[in-house]
Amino acid sequence: MAAATGSPHKAATNATVALTSATGLVGHVLAAKAKDIDLEGKTVAALADRVLPALTAAMKLLGKQAPAEADNFRRTILLAVESAQVHQDKPSTTAEMARKITAALDAGGVAAAGRSRPGLEKAIEEIVDSGFVGVSVRVHDERGEWVGSAGTAELGGSAKPPANGHVRIGSNTKTFIATLVLQLVAEGKVGLDTPAADYLPEFGLDERITVRMLLQHTSGVFNFSGEVYDDGTVAPGIAIPYGTTGKEWMDNRFKTYRPQELVELASSKPARFEPGTGWSYSNTNYVLARLLIEKVTGRSVAEEMRRLILGPLALSGTVVPDGPEIPGPYAHAYYRYEDTGEQKTVDITRQNPSWISSGGDMISTTQDLHTFISALLGGKLLPSPLLAEMCTPHPTGIPDMDYGLGVFVANTDGGGTVICHNGAAVGHAALMYSTPDGSKTLIAALNCVDDADLSIAAAFQNARQRLVNEVFCGAPARPKG
């Protein structure tokens, strides 16, 4: 899209002309519903919120009667979104309105109008058949945008998961946090190779641990959510939803943990290895990164996220939560556990994610995750040298998957490279994949019945591989196991 639009002025002009034309087509359908729209309101946002339901209804009808026109309109909206984001120094009202219109089109189910994708359609149905309650997928590639969903939004229901619903994104949070830290590096407020203890002296960190090591998972700091060593030995941390502490976590799922107490627990445990001598995924690294952001800026990580990422990209569906609530619409998350010998399945969509903190607490949508990862890898958030640092792979010991700074750098079965992160958040999961230039993306949101034994884990890995192969390799993955 960027290559086709040319200069910012030309892009904006093209978008304006095309949007005016396309709106005329939709406007013809909207005219009949005009009497139903109450245009009271004092802000653009308030007025837009009143119009959007009618727009959704209009697009449903247009999608049935003229799929090609519905598809053209959607392409035009994407062009308008990109053009509106030319200026990244402050939030864009235009971009926010365009994002809301795009969400309305998703809700109308016309994202894939006129463009059948049998491979993707089959893949998401198979994912549901493998044990997931529901899945929503958003793909941007050379064929345009495709959005689809399968399964249900809740157990026993019939409605599909919302195409752009909110989902707890788990460890995709780490990519947001790493981007924030690197933006502060770009502002000269943080040194990437400066000892983390210089910023956070209160935790008694090893002086050899640098900021880079936190983002790269090479610090050796104990993982407060527990360690599993190479010989199978388990060193527990706080109560988590998995393993022997599932029932305890369930009983305390609304408890609030302070980031400092998570770090203090980790600091009381032996390091996994000497700083810089190994790689081990540790949520503690990213809680330390959160505290570093807040110490350096004097503002909360939520405020900094709004200033540097959410505002400039108009990601109004993305939240740094401070409690158990999740904005609607959403697909429901579930947890199955044993209580006094009886198996129970509970809706845990509401849960306090402070137990994982910035290791995985954020909420977002598939549209916002696409906008974020494509903007990040497209060079809109970081200077080129820092983006290159972020995407430089460091060996992890995981086959075909190394780690940069807040992102995995993975090899596909087709021999390509993708920049990615995945996240699971007890009944919710999210996939975020992109080509290194941000031009092709795969985003997925899944909801399931989770449990202490991670029974869904194998199905999750197969779902991930199935979608990655379909989007980035042009062929389905071979089932494992």
C-alpha positions as CSV (number, residue, x, y, z in Angstrom):
1,M,0.0,0.0,0.0
2,A,2.8,2.4,0.9
3,A,4.6,1.9,-2.3
4,A,1.4,2.6,-4.3
5,T,0.6,5.8,-2.5
6,G,3.9,7.7,-3.1
7,S,4.5,11.0,-1.3
8,P,2.4,11.9,1.8
9,H,0.7,14.7,-0.1
10,K,-0.2,12.4,-3.0
11,A,-1.3,9.7,-0.7
12,A,-3.6,12.1,1.2
13,T,-5.0,13.4,-2.1
14,N,-5.6,9.9,-3.5
15,A,-7.3,8.9,-0.2
16,T,-9.5,11.9,-0.1
17,V,-10.7,11.5,-3.7
18,A,-11.2,7.7,-3.3
19,L,-13.0,8.1,0.0
20,T,-15.4,10.7,-1.4
21,S,-16.2,8.4,-4.3
22,A,-16.7,5.3,-2.1
23,T,-18.7,7.1,0.5
24,G,-21.1,8.1,-2.3
25,L,-21.7,4.4,-3.0
26,V,-22.3,3.6,0.7
27,G,-24.2,6.8,1.1
28,H,-26.8,5.6,-1.5
29,V,-27.5,2.7,0.8
30,L,-27.4,4.8,3.9
31,A,-29.9,7.2,2.7
32,A,-32.8,4.9,3.5
33,K,-31.6,4.7,7.1
34,A,-30.9,8.4,7.6
35,K,-34.2,8.9,9.5
36,D,-33.0,6.4,12.2
37,I,-29.8,8.3,13.0
38,D,-30.0,10.7,15.9
39,L,-27.2,13.2,15.2
40,E,-27.0,14.7,18.6
41,G,-23.5,15.2,19.9
42,K,-20.8,17.8,20.5
43,T,-17.7,16.0,19.3
44,V,-16.7,14.3,16.1
45,A,-16.2,11.1,18.0
46,A,-19.7,11.2,19.5
47,L,-21.3,11.8,16.1
48,A,-19.3,9.1,14.5
49,D,-20.4,6.6,17.1
50,R,-24.0,7.3,16.2
51,V,-23.4,6.9,12.5
52,L,-21.3,3.8,12.6
53,P,-24.2,1.3,13.4
54,A,-26.0,2.5,10.3
55,L,-22.8,2.2,8.3
56,T,-22.4,-1.3,9.5
57,A,-26.0,-2.2,8.4
58,A,-25.5,-0.4,5.1
59,M,-22.3,-2.4,4.4
60,K,-24.0,-5.7,5.2
61,L,-26.6,-4.9,2.5
62,L,-24.0,-3.6,0.1
63,G,-21.8,-6.7,0.7
64,K,-24.7,-8.9,-0.4
65,Q,-25.8,-6.8,-3.4
66,A,-22.5,-5.6,-4.7
67,P,-19.5,-7.4,-3.0
68,A,-17.0,-5.7,-5.3
69,E,-18.1,-2.3,-4.3
70,A,-18.0,-3.2,-0.6
71,D,-14.5,-4.5,-1.1
72,N,-13.4,-1.4,-3.0
73,F,-14.8,0.7,-0.1
74,R,-12.8,-1.3,2.4
75,R,-9.6,-0.9,0.5
76,T,-10.2,2.8,0.3
77,I,-10.6,3.0,4.1
78,L,-7.2,1.3,4.6
79,L,-5.7,3.9,2.3
80,A,-7.3,6.7,4.3
81,V,-6.0,5.1,7.5
82,E,-2.4,5.0,6.2
83,S,-2.6,8.6,4.9
84,A,-4.0,9.9,8.2
85,Q,-1.0,8.5,10.0
86,V,1.6,10.4,8.0
87,H,2.2,12.7,11.0
88,Q,3.3,10.5,13.9
89,D,4.1,13.2,16.5
90,K,0.6,13.4,17.9
91,P,-2.6,11.5,17.9
92,S,-4.7,11.8,14.8
93,T,-8.5,12.3,15.1
94,T,-8.8,11.4,11.4
95,A,-6.9,8.1,12.0
96,E,-9.1,7.3,14.9
97,M,-12.3,7.9,12.9
98,A,-10.9,5.8,10.1
99,R,-10.1,3.1,12.5
100,K,-13.7,3.1,13.9
101,I,-15.1,2.9,10.4
102,T,-12.8,0.0,9.6
103,A,-14.1,-1.7,12.8
104,A,-17.7,-1.1,11.7
105,L,-16.9,-2.8,8.4
106,D,-15.5,-5.8,10.3
107,A,-18.6,-6.0,12.4
108,G,-20.6,-6.0,9.2
109,G,-18.7,-9.1,8.1
110,V,-17.6,-7.6,4.7
111,A,-13.8,-7.7,5.2
112,A,-13.5,-10.6,2.9
113,A,-16.3,-9.7,0.6
114,G,-15.7,-10.9,-2.9
115,R,-12.4,-12.6,-2.0
116,S,-12.8,-16.2,-0.9
117,R,-9.8,-17.6,0.9
118,P,-10.5,-21.4,1.0
119,G,-7.2,-22.2,2.7
120,L,-7.7,-19.7,5.5
121,E,-11.4,-20.6,5.9
122,K,-10.5,-24.3,6.2
123,A,-7.6,-23.5,8.6
124,I,-9.8,-21.6,11.1
125,E,-12.5,-24.3,11.0
126,E,-9.8,-26.9,11.7
127,I,-8.5,-24.9,14.6
128,V,-12.0,-24.9,16.2
129,D,-12.3,-28.6,15.6
130,S,-9.0,-29.1,17.4
131,G,-10.5,-27.9,20.7
132,F,-10.7,-24.1,20.6
133,V,-14.0,-22.3,21.4
134,G,-13.4,-19.7,18.7
135,V,-10.8,-17.9,16.6
136,S,-10.6,-14.7,14.6
137,V,-8.0,-14.1,12.0
138,R,-6.8,-11.0,10.1
139,V,-4.4,-11.3,7.2
140,H,-2.8,-8.5,5.2
141,D,-0.9,-9.6,2.1
142,E,-0.5,-9.0,-1.6
143,R,-4.2,-10.0,-2.1
144,G,-5.4,-7.3,0.3
145,E,-7.0,-7.8,3.7
146,W,-8.9,-10.9,4.8
147,V,-10.8,-11.2,8.1
148,G,-12.6,-14.3,9.2
149,S,-13.8,-16.1,12.3
150,A,-15.0,-19.5,13.3
151,G,-16.4,-21.2,16.3
152,T,-18.3,-19.2,18.9
153,A,-17.8,-16.3,21.2
154,E,-18.9,-18.3,24.2
155,L,-19.6,-21.8,25.3
156,G,-23.1,-22.9,24.4
157,G,-23.6,-19.8,22.2
158,S,-24.2,-19.5,18.4
159,A,-22.6,-16.2,17.7
160,K,-19.2,-16.2,16.1
161,P,-16.3,-14.4,17.9
162,P,-16.3,-10.7,17.0
163,A,-14.0,-10.0,14.0
164,N,-12.3,-7.2,15.9
165,G,-13.1,-8.0,19.5
166,H,-10.9,-7.4,22.4
167,V,-8.5,-10.1,23.6
168,R,-5.9,-10.5,26.3
169,I,-2.7,-10.6,24.2
170,G,-0.4,-12.2,26.8
171,S,3.3,-12.0,25.9
172,N,2.7,-9.8,22.8
173,T,2.8,-7.2,25.6
174,K,6.6,-7.7,25.5
175,T,6.8,-6.3,22.0
176,F,5.0,-3.1,23.1
177,I,7.2,-2.7,26.2
178,A,10.5,-3.3,24.2
179,T,9.3,-0.7,21.7
180,L,8.7,1.8,24.5
181,V,12.2,1.2,25.9
182,L,13.8,1.6,22.5
183,Q,11.9,4.8,21.9
184,L,13.3,6.1,25.2
185,V,16.7,5.1,23.9
186,A,16.0,7.1,20.8
187,E,15.1,10.1,23.0
188,G,18.4,9.8,24.9
189,K,16.8,8.9,28.2
190,V,18.0,5.3,28.3
191,G,21.2,3.6,27.3
192,L,20.8,0.2,25.7
193,D,24.1,-1.1,27.1
194,T,23.9,0.7,30.4
195,P,23.6,-1.4,33.5
196,A,19.9,-1.8,34.5
197,A,21.0,-1.2,38.1
198,D,21.9,2.4,37.2
199,Y,18.2,3.1,36.7
200,L,16.8,0.6,39.3
201,P,19.4,0.5,42.2
202,E,16.7,-0.6,44.7
203,F,16.6,-4.2,43.6
204,G,20.3,-5.1,44.0
205,L,20.6,-6.3,40.4
206,D,23.9,-7.7,39.1
207,E,25.8,-4.8,37.7
208,R,26.6,-6.8,34.6
209,I,22.9,-6.9,33.5
210,T,22.3,-4.3,30.9
211,V,19.0,-2.9,29.5
212,R,19.7,-4.9,26.3
213,M,19.9,-8.1,28.3
214,L,16.5,-7.5,29.9
215,L,14.8,-7.0,26.5
216,Q,16.8,-10.0,25.0
217,H,16.1,-12.4,27.9
218,T,19.9,-12.9,28.5
219,S,20.0,-11.4,32.0
220,G,19.7,-14.8,33.8
221,V,17.3,-13.2,36.3
222,F,14.9,-15.7,37.9
223,N,11.4,-15.9,36.3
224,F,9.0,-14.9,39.1
225,S,6.3,-17.1,37.5
226,G,8.6,-20.1,38.0
227,E,11.5,-21.8,36.3
228,V,11.7,-25.2,34.6
229,Y,15.3,-26.3,34.3
230,D,16.9,-28.5,31.6
231,D,16.8,-31.6,33.9
232,G,13.1,-31.1,34.5
233,T,13.5,-29.6,37.9
234,V,10.8,-27.0,38.7
235,A,11.5,-24.0,40.9
236,P,8.2,-22.4,41.7
237,G,7.5,-18.7,41.9
238,I,4.1,-17.1,42.5
239,A,0.9,-19.0,42.1
240,I,0.1,-19.3,38.4
241,P,-2.7,-21.0,36.4
242,Y,-0.6,-23.9,35.4
243,G,0.9,-26.9,37.3
244,T,0.2,-27.5,40.9
245,T,-0.9,-24.0,41.7
246,G,-3.9,-23.8,39.3
247,K,-6.6,-24.0,42.0
248,E,-4.7,-21.4,44.2
249,W,-4.5,-19.0,41.2
250,M,-8.2,-19.6,40.4
251,D,-9.2,-18.7,44.0
252,N,-7.1,-15.5,43.9
253,R,-7.6,-14.4,40.3
254,F,-8.7,-10.9,41.3
255,K,-5.7,-10.4,43.6
256,T,-3.5,-7.3,42.8
257,Y,0.2,-7.8,42.7
258,R,2.6,-4.8,42.6
259,P,5.3,-5.0,40.0
260,Q,7.9,-4.3,42.7
261,E,6.9,-7.4,44.7
262,L,7.2,-9.6,41.6
263,V,10.8,-8.4,41.1
264,E,11.6,-8.7,44.8
265,L,10.4,-12.4,44.7
266,A,12.6,-13.0,41.7
267,S,15.6,-11.2,43.3
268,S,15.4,-13.5,46.3
269,K,16.0,-16.6,44.1
270,P,19.3,-17.7,42.5
271,A,20.0,-16.5,39.0
272,R,19.5,-19.0,36.2
273,F,23.0,-18.2,34.7
274,E,25.6,-15.5,34.7
275,P,24.5,-12.3,32.8
276,G,25.0,-12.6,29.1
277,T,26.0,-16.3,29.1
278,G,22.7,-17.9,28.1
279,W,19.1,-17.3,27.0
280,S,16.0,-18.0,29.1
281,Y,12.6,-16.5,28.7
282,S,11.8,-14.6,32.0
283,N,8.8,-12.4,32.7
284,T,10.9,-10.7,35.3
285,N,12.9,-9.0,32.6
286,Y,9.9,-7.2,31.3
287,V,8.6,-6.2,34.7
288,L,12.0,-4.6,35.3
289,A,11.7,-2.9,31.9
290,R,8.3,-1.5,33.0
291,L,9.8,-0.2,36.2
292,L,12.7,1.3,34.3
293,I,10.3,3.2,32.0
294,E,8.4,4.6,35.0
295,K,11.6,5.6,36.8
296,V,13.1,7.3,33.9
297,T,10.0,9.2,32.7
298,G,8.3,9.8,36.0
299,R,5.0,8.6,34.4
300,S,3.2,5.3,34.4
301,V,3.8,2.8,31.6
302,A,0.2,3.3,30.5
303,E,0.8,7.1,30.1
304,E,4.0,6.5,28.2
305,M,2.3,3.9,26.0
306,R,-0.4,6.4,25.1
307,R,2.3,9.1,24.4
308,L,4.6,7.1,22.2
309,I,2.5,4.3,20.6
310,L,-1.3,4.2,21.2
311,G,-1.8,7.9,20.6
312,P,0.3,8.3,17.4
313,L,-1.1,5.1,15.9
314,A,-4.7,5.8,17.1
315,L,-4.8,2.3,18.8
316,S,-8.0,3.0,20.8
317,G,-8.7,-0.7,21.1
318,T,-5.5,-1.3,23.0
319,V,-5.4,-1.1,26.8
320,V,-2.8,-1.3,29.6
321,P,-5.3,-2.6,32.2
322,D,-5.4,-1.6,35.9
323,G,-8.0,-4.1,37.0
324,P,-10.0,-7.2,35.9
325,E,-12.2,-5.5,33.3
326,I,-12.0,-6.0,29.5
327,P,-13.8,-3.7,27.0
328,G,-16.5,-5.2,24.8
329,P,-16.9,-6.7,22.4
330,Y,-14.9,-9.9,23.3
331,A,-15.0,-13.6,23.0
332,H,-15.1,-15.3,26.4
333,A,-12.2,-17.1,28.1
334,Y,-12.6,-20.2,30.3
335,Y,-10.7,-22.2,32.9
336,R,-11.3,-25.8,33.9
337,Y,-10.1,-27.0,37.3
338,E,-10.7,-29.5,39.9
339,D,-12.5,-28.5,43.1
340,T,-13.0,-31.1,45.9
341,G,-12.9,-33.9,43.3
342,E,-15.3,-32.2,40.9
343,Q,-14.3,-30.7,37.5
344,K,-15.6,-27.2,37.0
345,T,-15.4,-24.8,34.0
346,V,-15.6,-21.1,34.9
347,D,-15.8,-18.0,32.7
348,I,-12.6,-16.1,33.6
349,T,-12.9,-13.3,31.0
350,R,-12.7,-11.0,34.0
351,Q,-9.4,-11.6,35.8
352,N,-6.7,-9.4,37.3
353,P,-3.6,-9.7,35.1
354,S,-1.3,-8.0,37.6
355,W,0.1,-11.4,38.4
356,I,1.9,-11.3,35.1
357,S,2.2,-7.5,34.9
358,S,4.1,-6.2,31.8
359,G,5.2,-9.8,31.0
360,G,1.7,-10.2,29.4
361,D,-1.1,-8.0,30.8
362,M,-2.2,-6.0,27.8
363,I,-5.5,-6.1,25.9
364,S,-5.9,-5.3,22.2
365,T,-7.7,-6.2,18.9
366,T,-6.6,-7.8,15.7
367,Q,-6.9,-4.5,13.9
368,D,-4.7,-2.7,16.4
369,L,-2.1,-5.5,16.5
370,H,-1.9,-5.3,12.7
371,T,-1.5,-1.6,12.8
372,F,1.1,-1.8,15.5
373,I,3.4,-4.5,14.0
374,S,3.2,-3.1,10.4
375,A,4.0,0.4,11.7
376,L,6.8,-0.9,13.9
377,L,8.5,-2.9,11.2
378,G,7.7,-0.3,8.6
379,G,9.9,2.2,10.4
380,K,7.2,4.5,11.8
381,L,8.0,4.0,15.5
382,L,11.8,3.6,15.8
383,P,14.9,5.0,14.0
384,S,16.4,2.5,11.5
385,P,19.4,1.6,13.6
386,L,17.3,0.7,16.7
387,L,14.8,-1.2,14.6
388,A,17.7,-3.2,13.2
389,E,18.9,-3.9,16.8
390,M,15.4,-5.0,17.7
391,C,15.2,-7.5,14.9
392,T,18.8,-8.9,15.2
393,P,18.4,-12.5,16.3
394,H,20.1,-14.0,19.3
395,P,20.3,-17.8,19.7
396,T,17.7,-19.3,22.0
397,G,18.2,-23.0,21.5
398,I,14.7,-23.2,20.1
399,P,14.7,-24.8,16.6
400,D,14.2,-22.1,13.8
401,M,13.3,-19.4,16.4
402,D,15.7,-16.9,17.8
403,Y,15.0,-13.7,19.8
404,G,15.7,-10.1,19.2
405,L,14.6,-7.3,21.6
406,G,11.0,-8.0,22.4
407,V,10.4,-10.1,19.2
408,F,11.1,-13.6,18.0
409,V,12.9,-14.0,14.7
410,A,11.7,-17.2,13.2
411,N,12.3,-19.3,10.0
412,T,9.2,-20.5,8.2
413,D,8.8,-24.0,6.6
414,G,9.1,-22.2,3.3
415,G,12.5,-20.8,4.0
416,G,11.5,-17.3,4.8
417,T,11.8,-15.1,7.9
418,V,9.1,-13.7,10.1
419,I,9.2,-11.3,13.0
420,C,6.7,-12.4,15.6
421,H,5.4,-12.9,19.1
422,N,2.7,-15.0,20.6
423,G,0.9,-14.7,23.8
424,A,-1.4,-16.7,26.0
425,A,-3.4,-15.3,28.8
426,V,-5.5,-18.0,30.5
427,G,-8.4,-18.7,28.1
428,H,-7.3,-16.1,25.6
429,A,-4.4,-16.2,23.1
430,A,-3.0,-14.0,20.3
431,L,-0.7,-14.5,17.4
432,M,1.2,-11.6,15.8
433,Y,3.4,-12.3,12.7
434,S,4.9,-10.2,10.0
435,T,7.4,-10.1,7.2
436,P,10.5,-8.1,8.3
437,D,9.3,-5.1,6.3
438,G,5.8,-5.1,7.8
439,S,4.1,-5.6,4.4
440,K,2.5,-8.9,5.2
441,T,0.9,-9.7,8.5
442,L,-1.0,-12.5,10.3
443,I,-2.9,-11.6,13.4
444,A,-5.1,-14.1,15.3
445,A,-7.2,-14.0,18.5
446,L,-8.3,-17.3,20.1
447,N,-10.5,-18.2,23.0
448,C,-10.5,-21.6,24.7
449,V,-11.0,-23.6,27.8
450,D,-7.7,-23.5,29.6
451,D,-6.5,-25.7,32.5
452,A,-3.6,-26.4,34.8
453,D,-2.3,-29.1,32.6
454,L,-2.1,-26.8,29.5
455,S,-4.2,-29.4,27.6
456,I,-4.7,-26.9,24.8
457,A,-1.0,-26.4,24.2
458,A,-0.5,-29.0,21.4
459,A,-3.6,-27.7,19.6
460,F,-2.3,-24.1,20.0
461,Q,1.1,-25.0,18.4
462,N,-0.6,-26.8,15.5
463,A,-2.9,-23.8,15.0
464,R,0.0,-21.4,15.0
465,Q,1.9,-23.5,12.5
466,R,-1.2,-24.1,10.3
467,L,-1.8,-20.4,10.0
468,V,1.8,-19.4,9.5
469,N,2.2,-21.9,6.7
470,E,-1.0,-20.9,5.0
471,V,-0.1,-17.2,5.0
472,F,3.7,-17.1,4.7
473,C,4.4,-20.4,2.9
474,G,1.4,-20.9,0.7
475,A,0.7,-24.4,2.0
476,P,-0.9,-25.9,5.0
477,A,1.3,-27.3,7.8
478,R,1.6,-31.1,8.3
479,P,-0.1,-32.1,11.6
480,K,2.2,-33.0,14.4
481,G,1.9,-35.9,16.8
